[in-house]
Amino acid sequence: MDSPDHVLVPMDDSEPARAALEYTLAVFSAEVTVVHAVDDLEAAYAGRAQVTSDGDDADKPDFFADVSETAAKHDRSVGTVVIEGTSADAILEYADANDIDQIVMGSEGRSGVSRMLLGSVAEAVTRRATVPVTIVP
């Protein structure tokens, strides 16, 4: 298998997601895009405001600053994007629409109500992806 040109790292504020980013930056020299999926239903249950689609920095989660710091430690830069929709569906749609060659994600992330509502995002992405998926514990 050839080395990927563009790797997608789905991110939430969890240790497995951070480990996936660290792994990606250490192993691949490819372009890296970090996405955070916001589900409107989940946001409503958690009492959070919905993300607007104008892409302004106010919509980006606080942990994206950590993403930039992690990339800088590896002397790299990464793109960051907030996407809307059910996590697995949004991740897969983004990958298909943006010529992603590989997805690297944490083995688990969300917990509580969102995990019950969404099931295992990593499992769903792995089963349905049209590109290779690497799961990092």
Buried (B, 14 or more C-beta within 10 A) or exposed (E): EEEBEBBBBBBBBBEBBBBBBBBBBEBBEBBBBBBBBBBEEBBEEEEEEEBEEEEEEEBBBEBBEBBBEBBEEBEBEBBBBBBBBBBBBBBBBBBEEEEBBBBBBBBBBBEEEBEEBBEBBBEBBBEEBEBEBBBBE
